[in-house]
Amino acid sequence: MNDKDERVMESAIEALGEIGDATAVLGLLELLNDVDISKVFDTKKRTELQLQYLALSKDVSNALVKIGDAAVPDLVDALHRKNWNKREKVIEILGDIGNAAAVPDLLEILREESFLRKKAIKAILKIGDAAALPGLLEALKYNDLDVRKVAVEVLMKIGDATAVPGLLEALKNDKDSIVRINVSELLGKLGDTTAVSGLLEAIKNDGDQEVLRSAARALVKLDDAAVPDLINALQDEKISTRRKGIIANSLRQIGTPEALAAFNTRYHNK
């Protein structure tokens, strides 16, 4: 393909995007098929072909995003094909379009043992739809640490309190402290008082200092709903002095009369 041909192709693709006709989607998707360089042995020529394909795929992606919601059905269908590079590009396009209708099919990709899982979660993050909750909570159990981290990010964006039971399970069981810290912060943001006992358990038992602090900050955000359990914890002889200090500080920050009375009593008695 010479420079003139490239410019003509680029203009045609751009025009199809501007027109926004869904009948153009399948043709545009065909252009995303891998460039065959298996029989090209000249290094310079191989590089040129690869660069041409990258430029072409960028133009096609921009056009499909402009077509928008009308392109989603065919894009979703393309997710289930065998062309890995094409699927990767389609996932990115669906994320850029932002139509929640794509979420169930993107979640299906999370079941695959492939690099596409991370791409799918990032696309869901852009879409941010509550329909993704069950799949995202399941993703919190995956072995892939990056997937778990991004799943928490998506849940943060969605902000649905029905995720609390699954988040509490992750707070208790996830082996990575960063995940537990982010889960604690999310529980505080969600503001669901059913998280109080689980956050307090983290302060009592978690071995990471930053997780303890994060759980304490979350309890402060839950405000007076956390006060009775925090006060009871101060009287628990099984809890270490250091952890009780964190609990007492949470009461001080909550600052209700009952919380301050418990805080003052603890330090006055000392």
C-alpha positions in Angstrom: 0.0 0.0 0.0 1.6 3.3 -1.1 1.1 6.7 0.6 -1.7 7.7 -1.7 -3.6 4.4 -1.0 -3.1 4.9 2.7 -4.6 8.4 2.6 -7.6 7.3 0.6 -8.2 4.4 3.0 -7.8 6.7 6.0 -10.3 9.2 4.5 -12.8 6.5 3.7 -12.6 5.0 7.3 -13.0 8.5 8.8 -16.0 9.2 6.6 -17.7 5.9 7.6 -17.3 6.9 11.3 -18.8 10.3 10.6 -21.8 8.9 8.8 -22.4 6.6 11.7 -24.2 3.8 9.8 -24.2 0.5 11.6 -24.0 -1.4 8.3 -20.4 -0.3 8.0 -19.4 -2.0 11.2 -18.7 -5.5 9.8 -16.6 -4.1 7.0 -14.6 -2.0 9.5 -14.1 -5.0 11.7 -12.7 -7.0 8.8 -9.9 -4.4 8.6 -8.9 -5.4 12.1 -7.8 -8.9 11.0 -4.2 -9.5 11.6 -1.7 -8.5 8.9 0.1 -11.6 7.6 3.8 -11.1 7.7 4.7 -14.7 8.0 6.2 -14.8 4.4 7.8 -11.4 4.6 11.5 -11.9 5.5 12.8 -8.4 4.9 13.0 -6.8 8.4 12.4 -3.3 7.1 9.3 -4.5 5.1 8.0 -6.4 8.1 8.3 -3.2 10.2 6.5 -1.1 7.6 3.6 -3.6 7.4 3.3 -3.7 11.2 3.3 0.1 11.4 0.7 0.3 8.6 -1.5 -2.1 10.5 -1.2 -0.1 13.7 -2.2 3.1 12.0 -5.1 1.3 10.2 -6.4 -0.3 13.5 -6.3 3.1 15.2 -8.4 4.7 12.4 -10.8 1.8 12.5 -11.1 2.1 16.3 -11.9 5.8 16.1 -14.5 5.2 13.4 -16.2 2.5 15.4 -16.3 4.6 18.5 -17.9 7.4 16.5 -20.6 5.0 15.3 -21.1 4.3 19.0 -24.0 2.3 20.4 -25.1 1.1 16.9 -21.8 -0.8 16.6 -22.1 -2.6 19.9 -24.0 -5.8 18.7 -21.4 -6.6 16.0 -18.6 -5.7 18.3 -19.9 -8.0 21.0 -20.2 -10.8 18.4 -16.6 -10.2 17.5 -15.6 -10.8 21.1 -16.4 -14.5 20.7 -14.1 -15.1 17.7 -10.7 -16.7 17.7 -8.6 -13.7 16.5 -6.8 -12.6 19.7 -5.5 -9.3 18.5 -8.8 -8.4 17.0 -10.6 -9.3 20.3 -8.2 -7.2 22.2 -8.9 -4.2 20.0 -12.7 -4.8 20.2 -12.6 -4.9 24.0 -10.8 -1.5 24.0 -13.4 -0.1 21.6 -16.3 -1.3 23.7 -14.8 0.4 26.7 -14.5 3.7 24.8 -18.1 3.5 23.6 -19.3 2.9 27.1 -22.5 1.1 26.4 -23.6 -1.1 29.4 -25.1 -3.7 27.0 -21.5 -5.0 26.5 -20.9 -5.7 30.2 -22.2 -9.3 30.3 -20.0 -10.4 27.4 -17.0 -8.6 28.8 -17.6 -10.4 32.0 -17.5 -13.7 30.2 -13.9 -12.9 29.2 -13.0 -12.9 32.9 -13.4 -16.6 32.9 -10.6 -17.0 30.4 -7.0 -17.7 31.4 -5.6 -15.0 29.1 -4.2 -11.5 29.0 -7.7 -10.4 27.7 -9.1 -10.6 31.3 -7.2 -7.4 32.3 -8.3 -5.7 29.2 -11.9 -6.6 29.8 -11.8 -5.3 33.4 -10.4 -2.0 32.2 -13.2 -1.7 29.7 -15.8 -2.5 32.4 -14.1 0.2 34.5 -14.8 2.7 31.8 -18.4 1.6 31.5 -19.0 1.3 35.3 -22.3 -0.5 35.3 -24.0 -2.3 38.2 -24.8 -5.3 36.0 -21.1 -6.2 36.3 -21.3 -6.7 40.1 -21.5 -10.5 40.3 -18.7 -11.0 37.8 -16.5 -8.5 39.5 -17.0 -10.1 42.9 -16.1 -13.4 41.4 -13.0 -11.7 39.9 -11.9 -10.9 43.5 -11.2 -14.6 43.9 -8.9 -15.0 40.9 -5.3 -15.9 41.4 -4.2 -13.0 39.1 -3.4 -10.1 41.4 -3.7 -7.4 38.8 -7.2 -8.6 38.0 -8.2 -8.4 41.6 -6.8 -4.9 42.0 -8.6 -3.6 38.9 -11.8 -5.4 40.0 -11.8 -3.3 43.2 -11.2 -0.2 41.1 -14.3 -1.0 39.1 -16.4 -1.7 42.2 -15.2 1.7 43.6 -16.6 3.4 40.5 -19.9 1.5 40.5 -20.4 2.2 44.2 -23.1 -0.3 44.9 -23.5 -1.4 48.5 -24.8 -4.8 47.5 -21.1 -5.7 47.0 -20.4 -5.4 50.7 -20.6 -9.2 51.6 -18.1 -10.1 48.8 -15.8 -7.2 49.8 -15.8 -8.3 53.4 -14.8 -11.8 52.2 -11.9 -10.3 50.2 -10.9 -8.1 53.2 -10.6 -11.2 55.3 -9.1 -13.7 52.9 -7.1 -11.8 50.2 -3.3 -12.5 50.5 -2.3 -9.1 49.1 -2.3 -6.1 51.5 -2.9 -3.6 48.7 -6.1 -5.3 47.8 -7.2 -5.4 51.4 -6.3 -1.7 51.9 -8.4 -0.8 48.8 -11.3 -3.0 49.9 -11.3 -1.2 53.3 -11.3 2.2 51.7 -14.2 1.1 49.4 -16.2 -0.2 52.4 -15.8 3.2 54.0 -16.9 5.0 50.9 -20.0 2.8 50.5 -21.1 3.7 54.0 -23.0 0.5 54.6 -23.1 -0.2 58.4 -23.2 -4.0 57.9 -19.4 -3.6 57.2 -18.6 -2.5 60.8 -17.9 -5.9 62.2 -15.8 -7.0 59.3 -13.7 -3.8 59.4 -13.3 -4.2 63.1 -12.1 -7.8 62.6 -9.5 -6.5 60.3 -8.2 -4.2 63.0 -8.2 -7.0 65.5 -6.5 -9.6 63.3 -4.8 -8.3 60.2 -1.0 -8.4 60.2 -0.4 -5.4 58.0 -0.2 -2.0 59.7 -1.5 -0.1 56.6 -4.6 -2.4 56.5 -5.3 -1.6 60.1 -5.1 2.1 59.4 -7.3 1.8 56.3 -9.9 -0.2 58.2 -9.9 2.4 61.0 -10.4 5.2 58.5 -13.3 3.3 57.0 -14.9 2.9 60.4 -14.6 6.6 61.0 -16.6 7.2 57.8 -19.3 4.9 59.1 -19.5 7.4 62.0 -21.8 6.7 65.0 -22.9 3.3 63.6 -19.5 2.0 64.4 -19.3 3.4 68.0 -20.9 0.6 70.0 -18.7 -2.1 68.4 -15.6 0.1 68.8 -16.4 0.7 72.5 -16.9 -3.0 73.1 -13.6 -3.7 71.4 -11.8 -1.4 73.8 -12.9 -3.7 76.6 -11.7 -6.9 74.9 -8.7 -8.3 76.7 -7.7 -10.3 73.7 -6.9 -7.2 71.7 -3.4 -5.8 71.9 -2.7 -2.4 73.3 -1.4 -1.2 70.0 -4.6 -2.2 68.2 -6.7 -0.7 71.0 -4.9 2.5 70.4 -6.0 2.5 66.8 -9.6 1.7 67.9 -9.5 4.5 70.5 -8.2 7.0 67.9 -11.2 6.1 65.6 -13.5 6.9 68.4 -11.8 10.2 68.9 -12.1 11.1 65.2 -15.8 10.1 65.1 -16.3 12.6 67.8 -19.8 11.9 69.0 -20.4 12.4 72.8 -20.5 8.7 73.4 -17.3 8.1 71.3 -15.4 10.9 73.1 -16.6 9.6 76.5 -15.1 6.2 75.7 -11.9 7.7 74.4 -11.5 9.9 77.5 -12.3 7.1 79.9 -9.7 4.8 78.4 -6.9 7.4 78.7 -8.1 8.8 82.1 -8.1 5.3 83.6 -4.5 4.8 82.3 
